[in-house]
């Protein structure tokens, strides 16, 4: 069966079509989801820190590792030492799965937006629709790819490069999460550094992630 490779440019096209296909769509689920997640995280933090932090400094160390702003740090690359060609091949396989995972998530989000349109009877701008799709459909596959790159290993002699790739992908994911209005491609895209690194090293799929 012929493999279909979706690029970020393809994703942009899907987002534009969604804006025309949906007469209106809500972003309420984003707000609700984010709110419930924040509330849960706050409850968990209060419950865990109040008892253990006093007697054991390890809880405080774990929080610091996660980052002073509460965000997770990019994973440290682990795994075997690979030949350059093998590293590129496996890396491209990881990147190839990202847009494939995006497609069903997009369809799910699209359906949710249509349902919210009916329930709320409220129209949202094209920018709001695009941001909702980026957060719910584009970001999750990037997290999976980040974990897989972290465990992939490093090309022999280029261990630092492997970490730079992971850091750049983490920055792209974080960039979309913090500002989903950023473009997928071109100047100002959070993927700029990742594209530059992978393209220069000889990757085929990753520069078109």
N, C-alpha and C positions, 0 to 999 in steps of 0.2 A: 504494500500500500504506500503510495507516495506521501512523504511527510510534508506537511504544510508548515512553513516557517513564518511566523508573524513578527514584524518589526515594530519598533516604537512608532514609526511613521504610519503603520497599519492601525495601531491603537489610536493614534490621533484621528484617523479617518473614521474609526468606529465611534469615537466620542462625538465627532461632528454630526454623524448620521443620527446618533441618539438624540441630539438636540433638536433635530428636525422631526424625528419620528415621535417624540414625546410632545404632546400638546402642552403638558405641564407635568412637573414631577417634584416631589417634596424632598427636602433635605432633613426632615425631622428625625428620620431614623439615625442619621449621623449624630445629631445632637443628643438623642436619647441614648444611643450606644456609648458615646463618649462620656456622658454624664454618669451612666450606670457603672461604667468601667472605672471612672475616677472615684466614685463613691466606694466601690468594692475595694479598690486599692487602698483608699484612705482607712477603711475599717480594718483591713488586714494589717496595715502598718501599725495602727494604734494597738491592736491586740498583741502583735508579735513583739514590738519594741518595748512596751511598758514593762514586761516581765523579765526578758532576757538581757536587755541592754545594761541593766544595773549590775548584774553579777558576771557578765561575760562580755568582753570587748569585741568578740568575733562578729556580733550582729552589726556593730558600727562599722567594722572593716568591710563587711559585705556590701553595705550601703554605699560606702565610698568607692568601692570597685565599680559599682553600677554607674557612678557619675554623680557629681554634686548636684546636677539639675534633675536627677532621677532617671535620666536616659541611659540605655545600655551602651556599653562600649563595643566597638567592633571586635568580633572574635579573633583570638590569636590563632594563626595558622598552625595546624598540627597535621600529622600524617606522614606518609613515606616520602623519600626523595625520588623524584620522577625525572625521566628524560624530558627535554623540552617539548618534543612532539607529542608525547603522551599527556603532558600537562595541558597543552593547548587543546588536544582532542577532548579530554575529559571536561575541561573548562567550557568548551563550546557546547558540550552536551548539557551541562548545567544551565547555561544561558538559553539554550533552545527550549528548555522546559518552561521558562518564565512566561513567554507570550501564550504558550499552549494552556497554561494554568489560568491565564487572564481571561481567555474566551468564555469558559463556563461561569466564572465569577461575574463577568460583565453581564451576561444574560440574566443571572440571578439579581444583580443590582438593578438592572433595567426593569425587571418585573416588579421589584420592590418599589421603585420610583413611580411606576404606573399605578400601583395600588395606593400609594400615599396620595397621588394626585386625586384619585377618586374620593378618598376619605377626607382629605383636607380641603379639597376644592380650591386649591391655591396654586398659582403659577410661580415658577422660579426661573431665574435667568439661566442662559446657556452656561455661563461661568459657574454657577452653583451646581448645575447638573454635572458638568465636567469634573469639578472638584470632588463631588460625591463618588463618582466612578473611580477616580484616581485613588482615593483613600480606601475604598472597599474592594476594588478589583485589581489595581496595579500594585499597591504596596505589599499585600500578603505574599505574592510569589517572589518578590524581591527578598523578603525575609528568609524564605526557604532556600533560595540560591545563596544567600549570605552564609547560612549554616553549612551548606554543602561545600562552598569554597573554603570555609574555615577548616574542614576536615579533609580536603582534597590532597594536601601535601604541597610540596614546593619543587620547582625545577632545580635540578642539581646546579649549585653555583649561583642561583638567582633567588635565594630564600627571601631576601628583602623585597624583591619584586612581588612575590606572592602575597606578602602582607600589604603591600601598597595597593594591590588589586582589591583585596578584601576591604581595606580602609576606604577606597574610592567608591566601592559598591555600597558600603554602609552610609557614606556621605550622600549618595544619590537617594537611597531609601529615606534617610532622615530629612533630606531636603524636600522631598515630596510630602512627607508627613507634616512638616512644619509649615510649608507653604504650597499647598496643592495647586495654586494658580501658576506655578512655574511651568514653563514649556517642557515637553518631553525631549524635544530636539532643538538644535541650534544654540545660538548664544544665550547664555543665562540658564541653560538646562543643567540640572544637578548631575546629569550623566556625563558632562563634558570630560572630566578627568578620567572616568572609567573608560570611556570610548577612546581617549587618547592613549592610555596605557595598553589596553588590549589590542587595539589596531596596530600600534607600533611593534607589538611583540609577535604578531602574526595570527591572532585569533580571527575567525571568520564570523561566527554567530554573535559573539559578545559585543562587538562594536555596533551591532544592529539590535541589541537587546530590546 
